[in-house]
Amino acid sequence: MKQLLTLLLILFVKGIFAQTGIVDVMTSARQAFESKNYSEALKLYNQAVNTDKTNTEALFWRGRSKVELKDIQGAKLDFENVLQLSPTHFGTLINLGNVNSILKDYRSALDYYNRAEEINAADIAVHENKGRILYNMQNFESAIPAFTKAISIDSSDKDLYRFRSDCYNYTGKMDLAKADLEHILRMDSNDIPAKTNLAFCYITNKEFSKANYLYEKLYQIKKSDPYILSNYGYVTHILGKTIEGLELINRSLKLYPGNAYAYKYLAEIYLSSKNIDDACKAINTGIKLGFTASYGRELEHLRKLHCH
């Protein structure tokens, strides 16, 4: 009996030391992770998992360490093991969504984000990540409410408005796209991408004076941007300065000869001056450069109308 009690005491003491040891390992691992020493963190989390394979915290943070070290498949396996032990682990659901997104398995990623939303719909990561996945899947209509929900949680994130503006643009809601871009510029008047996109929205809505105002500002900052040059050139032509507009567009094409949209502008300018031969050359070049696949059949329609 005494021997049995002694054995139980020894096992109990060993258990205490093991628990104390793993706590120390986990503390050191977290410190290494927070210091961005991910290799050291991984080594320590490996030690913790080897001591207790059911330690969900160690498995989770080992997965996070692997993500930082670009071992995405290894991270995915760790997160899946966490879910087997704890099916409603919110952080793991989000991270499994993230790693599947990196692996371009968007449907699986969306499924994990939806499961996370059922657990905590108030977390911004759920809605922002859902929006980005749906955006990558080109399901822009469904991405809009996801970004809208994210904005309702944090209205200070410019990128949420930027993504939603793109979705509005792709779904033909140009006034809403403009409103989001204008909101970004009220938040940060120096946001160049927002100015650039807003200027193009103004072109699409035929608000050429507003577009011209922005392109004048953008041109002072980015004189060698081929897209700004071509768009500014088109607006300059529309406002009655065709020679200056053509010069800007041709400068754009010298910088980037593959800009199919610039040839659309050239075609319109030549057609407006009844220069059919040059217009048709521009139309054919734009189509050859892939205008139809990227922007639609407008040039093909013009070719059918004007070129033989």
N, C-alpha and C positions, 0 to 999 in steps of 0.2 A: 504494500500500500504506500509505504514511504517512497519507494522508487517511482511509483506512478505519479505521486504528488510532485516529486522533484522534476520528473520529465515534463509534466504539465506546466510547472513554473518556468522551466527553461524555454519551452515553446512560447509561453506568454511573453516572457522578456524579449525573446527574439522578435516576436510580432511587434512589440512596442518599438524596438530599435529599427525594424524594417519600415514601419510607418513614419518614424521620425526621419529616417534616411530619405525616403521618397519625397517627403515634404521639403527637405533641404534641396534635393535635386530639382524639384519643380520650381522652387523659388529661384534658384540659380539659372534654370532654363528660361524662365520668364524675363529675368534681368538681361540675359544674353539676347533674347528676342527683341526686347524694347531698345537695346543698344544697337540693333541691326546686325548683331553678330550671329547670323542665321546658321552658319555651319556649327558653331558651338551649341546653339540652341537645339539644333537637330540631334547632335550627339547626346545631349542631356535628356531630351525627350525620348530618344531611343532607349536610354538606360531606364527611364521611368516605365516605358511600355514593356520592356523585357522583365521588369519586376512585377508589373501588374497589367496583364493584357486587357483587363476590363476597365482601365482608367480612361474614361472618356475625355477628360480634360487633357491628359497627355497625348492621346490620339489626335484630338482636335488641333492642338497647338503644334504637334509634329506635322500634321497636314499643312498648317499655315506656314511653317518653316519651309516645307518642301515647295510650296507655291512661290515663296520669295527666292528660292534657289532654282526655280524653273523646272522642277520635277513635277509636272502637272499630273501625270498618270499616277505617280506615287501618292500625291496629295489626294487625288480622287479616291484611291483605295482606302486611305486613312479615314476620310470623311464618310465613306460608305460603311466602314466598320463602326464608326460612331453611331450612325443611324440604326444599325442593327441592335446596338445596345440601348440607344435612346432615340426612338423614332420621331420625337417632336423637338429635337435639339435645334432651336431656331438658327443659331449661327452656322451650324453645319448645313442646313438646308440652303441658306444664302450662299455659302462657300461652294456647295455642290453646283448651285446655279452658275456661279462665277467660273468654276473650272470647266464645266461643260460648255459655257460660252466661249472660253479660250480655245477649246477643242472644236468649236463651231458645231456642236451638237445642240442647236438652238431649241429644239423641241423638248429635249430632256431638261435643259436649263429653265425653260418656261415652266415646266411641270414642278420643279423644285421651288421656284419663286411663288407659284400659286399655292403650294403646300405651306410655305412660310407665311404667306398672307393670311391663311386660315388661322394661324397661331397668333400673329401680331400684325394687324392691318395698319397700325399707327406708326410703323417703322418706315422711314423714308427709303431705306435701301431696297425694300420690296418693290416699291412702285417705280423708283428710278431704274432699277435693274430690269424690271419687266418692260418698261418703256424702251430701254436700249435693245433688249432682245427682239422685241416686236419691230423696232426700227431696222435692226439687222436682217430680219426676216422680210422686210419691205411691207409689213402689215401696218402701214402708217395710220390708218383709221383707228385701229385698236390701240396703237401706241399713244394716241392723243389723251385719252382719259387716264392712262397710267402716269404720264408726265403732269397732267393737271392735278392729280392727287398728290404727287410728289411736291408740286409747287405750293399746294395748300398746306403742306407740312413745313416747308422751308422756301419762302419766297425770295430769299437772298441769293440763290444759286443761279448765276447767269446761264450756265450750260443747260439747265432745265428748260428755260425759255428758248434757248437756241435750238435744242432738239425739237421742242414742240413747234416752233416756227417752221422748221424744215418739214415736219409732218403736215402742217397746214398747207405749206407750199405744194408738196407732192399730191395733196388731195384737193387742190384747186381752191383753197380757202385763203386767197391772197390778202384780204383785209385783216384776217386774224393773224396771218404770218407777219404782216407789217406791224400790227399792234405789239406783238411780242418783241420784235426787233427794236421798235421805238422804245419799249419798256427797258430793254437792255441798255440802250444809249442814255436813258434817264438815270440809270444806275451807274453807268460808266461811259462818259461822253467820248472816251478815247478808245473804245472797243472797235478795232479795225475790222474784224470779221463781220460784226453786226452792221457796221456802216456799209461794207461791201455788199452784203446780202440785201440790206434795205434799199440800197441804190438800184439793185437789179429788180427788186419788187416794184420800185417806182417805174422802171422801164416797162415791166409787164403790165402795169396798170395805166400806162401812157401818161404818167405824171412826170413829164420830162424836165420841167423846171426844177422840181425837187431832186430828181436824179442828177441833174447837172450840178446842183449845189454840192451834193455829196461827192461826186466824182472830181470836182475841182479840189476839194479837200484831200481826197484820197490820192490824187495825182501828185500833190505836193509831197506826199509821204512815200509813195511807191511808184516812182516814174518808170520802173522797169518791170512792172507786173503786166504780163501780156493780156490778162483778162480785163483788168482795169482799163488799159489802153484801148482795147477793142470796144468795150461798152461805152467808155467816155467818147470815143470817136463816133459811135452810132448816135449818141445823144446830141453831140455837137452838130452832126449832119441834120438831125431832126429839127434842131433849133436854128437852122438856116446857114450853117457854116460848113458846107459840104467839103470844100477843099481841105480845111483843117481836120475835119472828121476822117477823110480818107487817109490823110497823113498819119493820124494816130492809129488807125486800123492796120495800115501797112507796117508801121513800126512794131505793132503787136505781133504780126505774122513773121517778121524777121527774128523776133525773140523766140516765138513758138509757132513754127509752121503747121503744127498739127491741130491748131485751134479751129475745129469745124464750125463753131458758132460764128467766128469772125467772117467766114465765107458767106454765111447767111446775111450778115450785115452788108458785106460787099455786094451781094446779089440784089438786095433791096435798094441800095444806093444807085447801082447801075440801072436797075429797072425804072427808078424814078426819073432818070435822065434819058430814058429810051435807048440805052446802050445795051442792046439785047445780047450781042456776042460776048461781051465781057461778063454780063450777068450770068449767062449760061455756063461759061467757064467756071465762075465762082460756085454756081449751083452744083455742077458736076464734081468739083474738087471737094466741096463740103460733104457731099454724099459719099464720095470715095473715102473720106477721112472718118466716116462712121456717124455722121449727124443723125441719121434715122434711128439707129440703135440707141443713141443717147438722149435725143431730144424730140423725136417724133417725125412725122412724114411731111413736114412743111416744105422742105426743099424738093421733095419728090412731086408735091403738088405744083410748086412753081415751075419745075422742069416740064411737067405735062402741059401747063398753060402757055409757056413761052419758048420752049426749046424743041427743036425737031431733029 
